[in-house]
Amino acid sequence: MATGLEARFEKYCAGIVGALAHADRAQPARWYLKGLMLPEERKWSQGQVLLFA
């Protein structure tokens, strides 16, 4: 079942990466999209600033 999900995600990524039309941005875009799908809490700089203020 995981392979089906991975295949769907690759198809999704391929559409977005194809729209970039820039070969050297393809892999970083895939990494970015994969990072967005991770189950961890999203980190953002404003939250970090509030922690250390």
N, C-alpha and C positions, 0 to 999 in steps of 0.2 A: 504494500500500500504506500509506503514511503516513496518508492520509486515513481509511482504515479503522481504524487504530490510534487516531487522534485522535477519531473518532466513538465508539469503545468507551470511551475515557477520559472523554469528555463525558457519556456515559450513566452511567458510574460516578460521576462528580462530581455529576450531577443527583440521583442517589439519596441521596447524603450531604447535599448542600445542601438537598434537600427535607425531610430529617429535621430540619434546623436550624429550619425554620419561622420564619425571621427574615430578611426581605428585605435588611436592611443588612449582614448577615453572609455573603451569598451570594458576592460577588466575593472578599472576603478568604479565604474557605474554598477557593475555586477556586485562588487564588494559592498557598495553603499546600499543597494537594494536588499542584499542579504542581511546587512546590519539592521535595516529597518524592521525586518521580520523576526529578529531575535526576541526571545521571550523576556528579556531583561527590561528593567525600567529605563525609559529614555533619559539620556543625560543632556542637559542644556546648560550653556554657560551662565545664564542668569541665576539658575539654581545654585551653581557653584559659588557665585559671588555672594549670594545671601548666606551661604554656609560660613564663609570666611570673613564676612563683614563685621 
